[in-house]
């Protein structure tokens, strides 16, 4: 995959993830009031998960490298 296409896909995946996370946090706050024992799960599209999963591993390696 060409780098510009990959970067666009990565930006879209990160944006999708942030949108989903924002909705998750809003629902979590509302549920804590009414149904505190209910477990809330975050669902994202598979391609978003796969892109972020790869990105997370790269990011963790870079962070670990900076700590050393």
PyMOL commands that set and color helices and strands:
alter all, ss='L'
color gray80, all
select helices_A, chain A and resi 3-34+46-67
alter helices_A, ss='H'
color red, helices_A
deselect
rebuild
show_as cartoon
